[in-house]
Amino acid sequence: MKRILMAVLAATFILWAGSLFAASNVGVKSDPPLVTGGGGPDAYGYTWIDNDSAGGPDYQWVDITAKPGAVEITSMMGDDNVVGPFDVGFDFDYYWYTVDHCYIGSNGYISFTDNDNYSHPFSPLPSESRPNNLLCPIAGDIDYSRGDGELWYWSDGQDSFVVSWINVPEFFADPNTVDSTHTFQLILTRPDSTIYFMYGEQHGSYNSSGVTYVIGIEDVSGTVGLEYCFGGMPLGNVFHDSLAIRFHAEPDTLFEFYDLGVLNAMSVGSRAEVYYSGDEVTLKAEYKNNGTHPQTDIETRVIVRDPEGTELMRDTVIIASLDAQESKWVEYSRKLTTTITGEYAVEFRLYVMDEVLNNNRKTFELRVLEFNGLGTEAVFLWDDTILEECRSWNGDYSGYANEFEVRGPYAFLIKEVRVPIQGVAGGSGGNLVVHIVEQDEFGNPGNLIAERIVYIPWSEFFQWKIVDFTDENIIVNPNTRIWALGIHESQSTFAFCADGTYASPRSNRGFEYTGMLAPDRHRETSDEAIRLLVEWTEFVGVEDEDYAGSRLPDKYILAQNYPNPFNAKTSITYQVPKASDVNLDVYNLSGQKVATLVNGIQTAGRYSVIWNASGASSGIYFYKLTAGDHTSMKRMALLK
């Protein structure tokens, strides 16, 4: 739709610029034209203009799918997930700072700093709610688990970065009955720090499923931004075939922004951690200056409360200075000694009055377990035992998961997964599916290693359902993540219960499942209540001291498989001290390769994989680790 121009445009076109545009003929103007029919500026100085307005950018779709170095990440996408970080390939000036990497969301957006899940209901931009630092060509409810959608990104390493969402379907839009697919892309151009959104073929309206969408940009704090369209309003800004939108900033020379925030508590991602009764814990947090000016004499504090809510300790550190966009880890001199088991709340605070108050504190969940010796049991949980929420909104064959890991020197054997469920009014009996998922080489959810399907009659839909996994013999080594997942086959049968107590610290280890696991969009307000019953056991095959704390390994080690001999499944653990091309293969006595368990680049760390030998015959086998210039081999016995 063409807009009525507000004034006569006074601008001229100039030469094409940048390596991308030399190849793709997308126009870039070194000086933005007078905006007539566009929008902005925001507080910093960003404006937008589209090609429905005089002086707007040319529509030039950049086909990156055949470009050398283009990467397709479609296989990593599902419904409501975000992956990364990916290198932009250069320093890109965005608002008052520079960025060089991004996370890419299945729902049609990127974030330069935040891998939180941006999902329905989508908030207008800007929004202080996480995630922040967003660029949204069409942030809406896209579902890569249906249809033939593709997702690609490409960088020339110098001037141009492109992300393309191609033929992507909406959630609830059945491709067999509803023609609702969308093609669009985001382009960053370094020479003039300009952002383009390009829109290819569009089929159907975006809110065919009743879910809104947002187009726009925002800064790292979520307080400054520019919205082009939200939920189809204004009507003149509804996206369409061959639409091009250009975002460009002419910074306000008087612009100032002051914001200090708690970026991470205890570790990157502020994930809850497990300690043992009597441990001495070093407390630390990362603080960041998100603003435009250096800050000095910054007062920070940590306050610790035990499971009964009693304050145990507090400590203060003054940060001498933080430059604009600088972050710094602060370690407190006082140590926490864990005295009783349960959920500790560790609150990190900044004592400042700035423009964003909700990031001046972050509360970390520290879970203390009693270790009573190898062979004894413990329950891993992140909830506070009182379950206030019930969820069954995300479709058939969907559910929730919790992520678990434990520090050394002890490993654990999974005995039970405990899932809290509640019936849905008018429902009937149905199947509960429980999965245990191992981590991939990046520490994210990887392969399914065990599954149970349990039919539950209606009369039992108000309980903790206990599902036994003892015979799977799944041993989880220290600093290795595992996910326990509950799925309902039909949304109309039962809901999953969660801990929604506002006062409790959050674990940041909850996931949701709508075709694949993705961080739970409610992480900041509630915890999943799925639990594990485990049995403490020894770390498989490697000396305990090598695995205490979170130190990276300093040598290659291939551990003895456990159990050995084994029936059907066994765990193989190894470690690499640096990024290496890793192969882990299984051979029979004749020297024939019968399985490849690992094949690819892995970063320094400790890994554990399961060999499922259910299709192999009893006998002696060898497993061989080849990593960098290191090779080692061990023997194992399969007895059936």
Residue pairs with C-beta under 8 A, 6 or more apart in sequence:
1 52
1 235
1 236
1 238
1 240
2 52
3 37
3 52
3 53
3 236
4 37
5 36
5 37
5 53
5 54
6 36
6 37
7 34
7 36
8 36
9 33
9 34
9 36
9 54
9 55
10 33
10 34
11 29
11 33
11 34
11 55
12 33
13 27
13 29
14 29
14 30
14 31
16 22
16 25
16 26
16 27
16 28
17 28
17 30
17 189
17 191
17 192
18 28
18 159
18 160
18 189
18 190
18 191
18 192
19 156
19 158
19 159
19 160
20 26
20 62
20 156
20 159
20 160
20 162
20 187
20 189
21 27
21 28
21 60
21 160
21 189
24 60
24 62
24 63
25 58
25 60
26 57
26 58
26 60
26 62
26 187
26 196
27 57
27 58
27 60
28 189
28 191
28 192
28 194
29 192
30 191
30 192
32 47
32 49
32 246
32 248
32 250
33 49
33 55
34 55
35 47
35 48
35 49
35 53
35 55
36 49
36 53
36 54
36 55
37 49
37 50
37 52
37 53
37 54
37 56
38 47
38 48
38 49
38 50
38 53
38 56
39 47
39 48
39 49
39 226
39 228
40 46
40 47
40 48
40 226
41 47
41 226
41 249
41 250
41 252
42 224
42 225
42 226
43 224
43 252
43 255
44 95
44 96
44 219
44 224
44 249
44 251
44 252
44 255
44 257
45 249
45 250
45 251
45 252
45 255
46 95
46 217
46 225
46 226
46 247
46 248
46 249
47 226
47 247
47 248
47 249
47 250
48 226
48 228
48 245
48 246
48 247
49 55
49 56
49 57
49 245
49 246
50 56
50 57
50 228
50 237
50 243
50 244
50 245
50 246
51 57
51 58
51 59
51 242
51 243
51 244
51 245
52 236
52 243
56 244
56 246
57 196
57 244
57 245
57 246
58 244
59 198
59 242
59 243
59 244
60 198
60 244
61 185
61 198
61 200
62 162
62 164
62 185
62 187
62 198
64 70
64 152
64 153
64 154
64 162
64 164
64 185
65 72
65 150
65 152
65 164
65 166
67 154
69 154
69 155
69 156
69 157
70 152
70 153
70 154
71 86
71 152
71 153
71 154
72 150
72 151
72 152
73 83
73 104
73 151
73 152
73 153
74 144
74 149
74 150
74 151
74 152
76 83
76 151
77 83
77 106
77 144
77 149
77 151
78 106
78 143
78 144
78 145
78 514
78 515
78 516
78 518
79 106
79 142
79 143
79 144
79 145
79 171
79 514
79 515
79 516
79 518
80 106
80 107
80 117
80 119
80 120
80 141
80 512
80 514
80 518
80 521
81 105
81 106
81 117
81 516
81 517
81 518
81 519
82 103
82 104
82 105
82 106
82 111
82 115
82 116
82 117
82 118
82 131
82 518
82 519
83 103
83 104
83 444
84 101
84 102
84 103
84 104
84 115
85 101
85 102
85 103
85 115
86 101
86 102
86 103
86 104
86 153
87 100
87 101
87 155
88 99
88 100
88 101
88 102
88 155
88 161
88 188
89 100
89 155
89 156
89 157
89 158
89 161
90 100
90 155
90 157
90 158
90 159
90 161
90 190
91 98
91 99
91 100
91 190
92 98
92 99
92 100
92 161
92 188
92 190
92 193
93 190
93 193
94 112
94 133
94 193
94 219
95 219
95 220
95 224
95 249
96 251
96 255
96 257
96 292
96 324
97 220
97 324
97 325
99 112
99 113
99 133
101 112
102 110
102 111
102 112
103 110
103 111
103 112
103 114
103 115
103 131
104 110
104 151
104 153
104 163
105 111
105 117
105 118
105 139
106 142
106 143
106 144
106 151
107 118
107 119
107 139
107 140
107 141
107 142
108 136
108 137
108 138
108 139
108 140
108 142
108 165
108 168
108 182
108 184
108 213
109 118
109 134
109 135
109 136
109 137
109 139
110 134
110 135
110 163
110 186
111 118
111 131
111 132
111 133
111 134
111 135
112 133
112 135
112 220
113 132
113 133
113 220
114 130
114 131
114 132
114 133
114 134
115 131
115 519
116 130
116 131
116 519
116 521
116 523
117 131
117 512
117 518
117 519
117 520
117 521
117 523
118 131
118 134
118 139
118 521
119 141
119 521
120 141
120 171
120 211
120 212
121 211
121 212
122 139
122 140
122 211
122 212
122 213
122 214
123 129
123 214
124 214
124 227
124 230
125 134
125 136
125 214
125 216
125 217
125 218
125 225
125 226
125 227
125 230
126 218
126 219
126 222
126 223
126 224
126 225
126 227
127 218
127 222
128 221
128 222
128 223
128 356
128 358
129 222
130 222
130 524
132 218
132 219
132 220
132 221
132 222
133 218
133 219
133 220
134 216
134 217
134 218
134 225
135 186
135 195
135 217
136 214
136 215
136 216
136 217
137 165
137 184
137 185
137 186
137 197
137 199
137 215
138 165
138 182
138 184
138 199
138 206
138 213
138 215
138 239
139 213
139 214
139 215
140 170
140 206
140 207
140 211
140 212
140 213
140 214
141 170
141 171
141 172
141 209
141 211
141 213
142 149
142 165
142 168
142 169
142 170
142 171
142 182
143 169
143 170
143 171
143 172
143 173
143 514
143 515
144 151
144 168
144 169
144 515
145 514
145 515
145 516
146 169
146 173
146 174
146 175
147 167
147 168
147 169
147 175
147 181
148 167
148 175
149 165
149 166
149 167
149 168
149 169
149 181
150 164
150 165
150 166
150 167
150 168
151 163
151 164
151 165
151 166
151 168
152 162
152 163
152 164
152 166
153 161
153 162
153 163
153 164
154 161
154 162
155 161
155 162
158 190
159 189
159 190
159 191
160 187
160 188
160 189
160 190
161 187
161 188
162 185
162 186
162 187
162 188
163 185
163 186
164 183
164 184
164 185
165 182
165 183
165 184
165 185
166 183
166 200
167 181
167 182
167 183
167 201
168 181
168 182
168 183
169 175
169 180
169 181
170 178
170 180
170 181
170 182
170 204
170 206
170 208
170 209
170 211
171 209
171 211
171 395
171 514
172 208
172 209
172 210
172 211
172 395
173 180
173 181
173 204
173 208
173 209
175 181
178 204
178 208
179 203
179 204
180 203
180 204
180 205
180 206
180 208
180 209
181 201
181 203
181 204
182 199
182 201
182 202
182 203
182 206
183 199
183 200
183 201
183 202
184 197
184 198
184 199
184 200
184 239
185 197
185 198
185 200
186 195
186 196
186 197
187 195
187 196
187 197
187 198
188 194
188 195
189 195
189 196
192 248
193 248
193 249
194 246
194 247
194 248
195 217
195 246
195 247
195 248
196 244
196 245
196 246
196 247
197 215
197 228
197 243
197 244
197 245
197 247
198 243
198 244
199 239
199 240
199 241
199 242
199 243
199 244
200 241
200 242
201 241
202 239
202 240
202 241
205 232
206 213
206 232
206 239
207 213
207 231
207 232
212 230
212 231
212 232
213 229
213 230
213 231
213 232
214 227
214 229
214 230
214 231
215 227
215 228
215 229
215 230
215 237
215 239
215 245
216 225
216 226
216 227
216 228
216 229
216 230
217 225
217 226
217 247
218 224
218 225
218 226
219 225
220 290
221 257
221 259
221 261
221 290
221 355
221 356
221 359
222 356
223 257
223 259
223 355
223 356
224 257
226 247
228 237
228 245
229 237
229 238
229 239
232 238
255 292
256 291
256 292
256 293
257 290
257 291
257 292
257 355
258 291
258 292
258 293
258 295
258 354
258 355
259 289
259 290
259 291
259 354
259 355
259 356
259 359
260 287
260 288
260 289
260 290
260 291
260 295
260 298
260 322
260 350
260 352
260 354
260 360
261 287
261 288
261 290
261 350
261 356
261 359
261 360
262 285
262 286
262 287
262 348
262 349
262 350
262 359
262 360
262 361
262 362
263 285
263 286
263 287
263 288
263 327
264 270
264 285
264 286
264 362
265 285
265 286
265 346
265 348
265 362
265 363
265 364
266 273
266 283
266 284
266 285
266 346
266 364
266 366
267 273
267 550
268 286
269 508
270 362
270 364
270 508
271 403
271 507
271 508
271 509
272 364
272 365
272 366
272 367
272 382
272 505
272 506
272 507
272 508
272 509
273 365
273 366
273 367
273 407
274 367
274 368
274 369
274 380
274 405
274 406
274 407
275 281
275 338
275 366
275 367
275 368
275 369
275 407
276 338
276 368
276 369
276 370
276 371
277 338
277 339
277 340
277 341
277 368
277 369
277 370
277 371
278 337
278 338
278 339
279 337
279 338
279 368
280 335
280 336
280 337
281 335
281 336
281 337
281 338
281 366
282 331
282 332
282 335
283 302
283 304
283 315
283 331
283 332
283 334
283 335
283 336
283 346
284 329
284 330
284 331
284 332
285 300
285 302
285 329
285 330
285 348
285 362
286 327
286 328
286 329
286 330
287 298
287 300
287 319
287 322
287 327
287 328
287 330
287 350
288 322
288 325
288 326
288 327
288 328
289 295
289 322
289 323
289 324
289 325
289 326
289 327
290 325
290 356
290 359
291 324
291 354
291 355
292 324
293 324
294 321
294 322
294 323
294 324
295 321
295 322
295 352
296 320
296 321
297 318
297 319
297 320
297 321
298 318
298 319
298 321
298 322
298 350
298 352
299 316
299 318
299 350
299 351
299 352
300 316
300 317
300 318
300 319
300 330
300 348
300 349
300 350
300 351
301 314
301 315
301 316
301 317
301 348
301 349
301 351
302 314
302 315
302 332
302 346
302 347
302 348
302 349
303 311
303 313
303 314
303 346
303 347
303 349
304 311
304 312
304 313
304 314
304 336
304 344
304 345
304 346
304 347
305 311
305 312
305 344
305 345
305 347
306 312
306 339
306 340
306 342
306 344
307 340
307 341
307 342
307 343
307 344
307 368
308 340
308 342
312 336
312 339
312 344
313 334
313 336
315 332
315 333
315 334
317 330
317 331
317 332
317 333
319 328
319 330
322 328
336 344
336 346
336 366
338 344
338 366
338 368
340 368
341 368
341 369
341 370
342 367
342 368
343 365
343 366
343 367
343 384
343 504
343 505
344 365
344 366
344 367
344 368
345 363
345 364
345 365
345 366
345 504
345 505
346 363
346 364
346 365
346 366
346 505
347 361
347 362
347 363
347 364
348 361
348 362
348 363
348 364
349 360
349 361
350 360
350 361
352 360
354 360
363 505
363 506
364 505
365 382
365 504
365 505
365 506
365 507
365 508
367 380
367 381
367 382
367 507
369 378
369 380
370 378
371 378
371 410
371 536
372 536
373 536
374 410
374 536
374 537
374 538
375 535
375 536
375 537
376 535
376 536
377 415
377 533
377 534
377 535
377 536
378 412
378 533
378 534
378 536
379 418
379 531
379 532
379 533
379 534
380 404
380 406
380 412
380 531
380 532
380 534
381 529
381 531
381 532
382 402
382 499
382 507
382 509
382 510
382 527
382 528
382 529
383 498
383 499
383 527
383 528
383 529
383 531
384 499
384 501
384 504
384 527
385 499
386 499
386 501
387 420
387 497
387 498
387 499
387 500
387 529
388 498
388 499
388 500
388 501
388 526
389 497
389 498
389 499
389 500
389 526
390 422
390 495
390 496
390 497
390 498
391 400
391 495
391 496
391 497
391 498
392 424
392 488
392 491
392 494
392 495
392 496
393 491
394 491
394 512
394 514
395 491
395 514
396 488
396 489
396 490
396 491
397 433
397 487
397 488
397 489
398 487
398 488
398 491
398 512
398 513
398 514
398 515
399 433
399 485
399 486
399 487
399 488
399 496
399 512
399 513
400 485
400 486
400 496
400 498
400 510
400 511
400 512
400 513
400 520
400 528
400 530
401 435
401 437
401 445
401 483
401 484
401 485
401 486
401 510
401 511
401 512
401 513
401 517
401 528
401 530
402 483
402 484
402 507
402 509
402 510
402 511
402 528
402 530
402 531
403 481
403 482
403 483
403 509
403 510
403 511
404 476
404 481
404 482
404 483
404 484
404 509
404 532
405 476
405 478
405 479
405 480
405 481
405 482
406 412
406 476
406 478
406 479
407 478
407 479
407 548
407 549
407 550
408 478
408 479
408 539
408 544
408 547
408 548
408 549
409 478
409 539
409 544
409 545
409 547
409 548
410 478
410 536
410 537
410 538
410 539
411 475
411 476
411 477
411 478
411 536
411 537
411 538
411 539
411 540
412 475
412 476
412 532
412 534
412 535
412 536
412 537
413 470
413 473
413 474
413 475
413 476
413 534
413 535
413 537
414 436
414 469
414 472
414 474
414 475
414 476
414 482
414 484
414 532
414 533
414 534
415 468
415 469
415 470
415 532
415 533
415 534
415 535
416 466
416 467
416 468
416 469
416 470
416 532
416 533
417 434
417 436
417 452
417 466
417 467
417 469
417 484
417 486
417 530
417 531
417 532
417 533
418 464
418 465
418 466
418 467
418 530
418 531
418 532
418 533
419 432
419 434
419 464
419 465
419 467
419 486
419 496
419 530
420 463
420 464
420 465
420 496
420 497
420 529
420 530
421 432
421 456
421 461
421 462
421 463
421 465
421 486
421 488
421 494
421 495
421 496
421 497
422 461
422 462
422 494
422 495
422 496
422 497
423 458
423 461
423 462
423 493
423 494
423 495
424 491
424 492
424 493
424 494
424 495
426 492
427 458
427 461
427 492
427 493
427 494
428 458
428 492
428 493
429 455
429 456
429 457
429 458
429 461
429 493
430 455
430 456
430 488
430 489
430 490
430 492
430 493
430 494
431 453
431 454
431 455
431 456
431 488
431 489
431 490
431 493
432 453
432 454
432 455
432 456
432 465
432 467
432 486
432 487
432 488
432 489
432 494
433 451
433 452
433 453
433 454
433 486
433 487
433 488
433 489
434 451
434 452
434 453
434 454
434 467
434 484
434 485
434 486
434 487
435 448
435 450
435 451
435 483
435 484
435 485
435 487
436 448
436 449
436 450
436 451
436 469
436 472
436 474
436 482
436 483
436 484
436 485
437 445
437 446
437 447
437 448
437 449
437 482
437 483
437 485
437 517
438 446
438 447
438 449
438 481
438 482
438 483
438 608
438 609
438 610
439 445
439 446
439 480
439 481
439 482
440 446
440 447
441 600
441 601
441 602
441 603
441 607
442 603
443 481
445 483
445 511
445 516
445 517
449 472
449 474
449 610
449 612
450 469
450 472
450 474
452 467
452 468
452 469
454 465
454 467
456 465
456 493
456 494
461 493
461 494
466 533
472 569
473 563
473 566
473 569
473 570
473 571
474 482
474 569
474 571
474 610
475 537
475 540
475 562
475 571
475 608
476 482
476 534
476 608
477 539
477 540
477 547
477 571
477 573
477 606
477 608
478 539
478 547
478 606
479 547
479 550
479 605
479 606
480 606
480 607
480 608
483 511
483 517
484 530
484 531
484 532
485 511
485 513
485 517
485 530
486 496
486 530
487 513
488 494
488 495
488 496
496 528
496 529
496 530
497 529
498 510
498 522
498 526
498 527
498 528
498 529
499 526
499 527
499 528
499 529
500 525
500 526
502 525
504 527
506 523
506 524
506 525
506 526
506 527
507 527
508 523
509 527
509 528
510 519
510 520
510 522
510 523
510 526
510 527
510 528
511 517
511 518
511 519
511 520
511 528
512 518
512 519
512 520
512 521
520 528
538 544
539 547
539 573
540 559
540 560
540 561
540 562
540 571
540 573
540 608
541 557
541 559
541 560
541 561
541 562
541 573
542 557
542 559
542 573
542 575
542 606
546 553
546 557
546 575
547 606
552 577
552 604
552 605
553 575
553 576
553 577
553 604
553 605
553 606
554 577
555 575
555 577
556 574
556 575
556 576
556 577
556 625
556 627
556 628
556 630
556 632
557 574
557 575
558 572
558 574
558 623
558 625
558 632
558 633
558 634
559 572
559 573
559 574
560 634
560 636
561 570
561 571
561 572
561 611
561 623
561 634
561 636
562 570
562 571
562 573
563 570
564 570
564 636
564 637
565 636
565 637
565 638
565 639
566 613
566 636
566 637
566 638
566 639
567 638
567 639
567 640
568 612
568 613
568 614
568 640
569 610
569 611
569 612
569 613
569 614
570 610
570 611
570 613
570 636
571 608
571 609
571 610
572 584
572 597
572 608
572 609
572 610
572 611
572 623
573 606
573 607
573 608
574 584
574 606
574 607
574 625
574 627
575 605
575 606
575 607
576 582
576 602
576 603
576 604
576 605
576 607
576 627
576 628
577 604
578 604
578 628
579 601
579 602
579 603
579 604
580 601
580 602
580 627
580 628
580 630
581 600
581 601
581 627
581 628
582 598
582 599
582 600
582 601
582 602
582 625
582 626
582 627
583 596
583 598
583 599
583 624
583 625
583 626
583 627
584 596
584 597
584 598
584 599
584 609
584 623
584 624
584 625
584 626
585 593
585 595
585 596
585 597
585 623
585 624
585 626
586 593
586 594
586 595
586 596
586 597
586 611
586 621
586 622
586 623
586 624
587 593
587 594
587 621
587 622
587 623
587 624
588 594
588 619
588 620
588 621
588 622
589 619
589 620
589 621
589 622
594 616
594 621
595 611
595 613
597 609
597 611
597 623
598 607
598 609
602 627
611 623
613 621
613 638
616 638
617 638
617 640
618 638
618 639
618 640
619 637
619 638
620 635
620 636
620 637
620 638
621 635
621 636
621 637
621 638
622 633
622 634
622 635
622 636
623 633
623 634
623 636
624 631
624 632
624 633
625 631
625 632
625 633
